[in-house]
Amino acid sequence: MSNNNIPENALFVCFGGMSNVGTLTGLASLEAVRQVEPGRAGIFCLGGLPTEAPIVLNKTRAAQRIITVDGCPLNCARKIVEQAGFVPYKTINLVEDCGIKKGPPQAYYGDEEMQVAVKAIVDAIGNNQFSPAPGSAD
């Protein structure tokens, strides 16, 4: 974690309730953040981007990388991040990248789907190890 308590990786997550994969993005992201080293990742406020909430914009600018996690091909999280002027380092889509089938909100997803989603998110966080610039205090 940087000196200003901003996680290295800002996760912007769909967490939409209109489909099973939308809900799974949130649950899997919470589990992924729990599994990685403290300070490596945090879930940021997606709703704060289009409303131009100053604290959300400032913390997003301070993060080293942005990762978006979407459930379906609508890619709402990625599009909101991009419309706010940010470029995701990595984008994850549970349907397209993980092969998880989209269904209604009450559709059950099993442990296997949860594990696949968590692994994709943890891998995105873990595959961008931060190397401080020469001479930095980190």
C-alpha positions as CSV (number, residue, x, y, z in Angstrom):
1,M,0.0,0.0,0.0
2,S,1.3,3.4,-0.8
3,N,2.1,6.0,1.8
4,N,-1.4,7.6,1.5
5,N,-3.2,4.3,2.2
6,I,-4.3,3.8,-1.4
7,P,-4.1,0.2,-2.5
8,E,-1.8,-0.5,-5.4
9,N,-4.6,-1.9,-7.5
10,A,-8.0,-0.2,-7.7
11,L,-10.7,-2.8,-8.4
12,F,-13.8,-1.4,-10.1
13,V,-16.4,-4.1,-10.0
14,C,-19.8,-4.4,-11.6
15,F,-21.6,-6.1,-8.7
16,G,-24.8,-5.8,-10.6
17,G,-27.8,-7.6,-9.3
18,M,-29.6,-8.3,-12.6
19,S,-27.7,-11.5,-13.3
20,N,-25.8,-14.2,-11.5
21,V,-22.5,-13.2,-13.0
22,G,-23.0,-9.5,-11.9
23,T,-23.5,-10.6,-8.3
24,L,-20.5,-13.0,-8.6
25,T,-18.2,-10.2,-9.6
26,G,-18.7,-8.6,-6.3
27,L,-18.5,-11.7,-4.2
28,A,-15.4,-13.0,-6.0
29,S,-13.7,-9.6,-5.8
30,L,-14.3,-9.4,-2.0
31,E,-12.7,-12.9,-1.7
32,A,-9.8,-12.0,-4.0
33,V,-9.0,-8.9,-1.9
34,R,-9.1,-11.0,1.2
35,Q,-6.7,-13.5,-0.3
36,V,-4.0,-11.1,-1.5
37,E,-1.4,-9.3,0.6
38,P,-2.8,-6.3,2.5
39,G,-2.4,-3.1,0.4
40,R,-2.2,-5.0,-2.9
41,A,-5.9,-4.3,-3.9
42,G,-9.0,-2.6,-2.8
43,I,-12.5,-2.3,-4.2
44,F,-13.2,1.3,-5.2
45,C,-16.5,3.1,-5.6
46,L,-17.7,2.6,-9.2
47,G,-20.7,5.0,-8.6
48,G,-18.3,7.8,-7.6
49,L,-16.8,8.0,-11.1
50,P,-19.8,9.2,-13.1
51,T,-20.9,11.5,-10.2
52,E,-17.4,13.0,-10.2
53,A,-17.0,12.5,-6.4
54,P,-13.7,14.3,-5.7
55,I,-12.4,11.7,-3.2
56,V,-13.1,8.8,-5.5
57,L,-11.4,10.6,-8.5
58,N,-8.4,11.5,-6.3
59,K,-7.9,8.0,-4.9
60,T,-8.3,6.5,-8.4
61,R,-5.6,8.8,-9.7
62,A,-3.4,7.8,-6.8
63,A,-3.7,4.0,-7.4
64,Q,-0.9,2.5,-9.4
65,R,-3.2,0.3,-11.5
66,I,-6.9,-0.1,-12.3
67,I,-8.6,-3.5,-12.8
68,T,-12.2,-3.7,-13.9
69,V,-14.3,-6.8,-13.2
70,D,-17.5,-7.3,-15.3
71,G,-19.9,-10.1,-15.3
72,C,-21.2,-10.0,-18.8
73,P,-20.5,-8.6,-22.3
74,L,-22.1,-5.3,-21.4
75,N,-18.9,-4.4,-19.6
76,C,-20.5,-1.7,-17.5
77,A,-17.6,-1.3,-15.0
78,R,-15.0,-1.0,-17.8
79,K,-17.1,1.6,-19.7
80,I,-17.8,3.7,-16.6
81,V,-14.0,3.7,-15.8
82,E,-13.1,4.7,-19.3
83,Q,-15.8,7.4,-19.6
84,A,-14.4,8.9,-16.4
85,G,-11.1,9.2,-18.3
86,F,-9.2,6.3,-16.8
87,V,-7.5,3.4,-18.7
88,P,-7.8,0.0,-17.0
89,Y,-4.5,-1.9,-16.7
90,K,-6.5,-5.1,-16.9
91,T,-10.1,-6.0,-17.6
92,I,-11.8,-9.2,-16.6
93,N,-15.2,-10.4,-17.9
94,L,-16.6,-13.5,-16.2
95,V,-18.6,-14.7,-19.3
96,E,-15.9,-14.0,-21.9
97,D,-12.7,-14.6,-20.0
98,C,-13.8,-17.2,-17.5
99,G,-16.5,-19.1,-19.4
100,I,-19.1,-18.7,-16.7
101,K,-22.6,-18.9,-18.0
102,K,-24.8,-15.8,-17.5
103,G,-28.2,-16.5,-16.0
104,P,-30.9,-14.7,-14.0
105,P,-30.0,-13.3,-10.6
106,Q,-31.4,-16.2,-8.7
107,A,-29.5,-18.7,-10.8
108,Y,-27.1,-20.6,-8.7
109,Y,-23.4,-20.5,-9.3
110,G,-21.3,-23.2,-7.6
111,D,-18.0,-23.3,-5.9
112,E,-16.2,-24.0,-9.2
113,E,-17.5,-20.8,-10.7
114,M,-16.5,-18.8,-7.6
115,Q,-13.0,-20.3,-7.6
116,V,-12.5,-19.6,-11.3
117,A,-13.6,-15.9,-10.8
118,V,-11.5,-15.4,-7.7
119,K,-8.5,-16.9,-9.5
120,A,-8.9,-14.6,-12.4
121,I,-9.0,-11.6,-10.1
122,V,-6.1,-12.7,-7.9
123,D,-4.0,-13.4,-11.0
124,A,-4.7,-9.9,-12.4
125,I,-3.6,-8.5,-9.1
126,G,-0.6,-10.8,-8.8
127,N,0.6,-10.4,-12.3
128,N,1.5,-6.8,-11.9
129,Q,4.1,-6.8,-9.2
130,F,5.1,-3.3,-8.3
131,S,8.7,-2.3,-8.7
132,P,9.5,1.0,-7.1
133,A,11.4,3.5,-9.2
134,P,15.1,3.7,-8.5
135,G,15.7,6.0,-5.5
136,S,12.0,6.0,-4.3
137,A,11.2,5.4,-0.7
138,D,9.0,2.4,-1.3
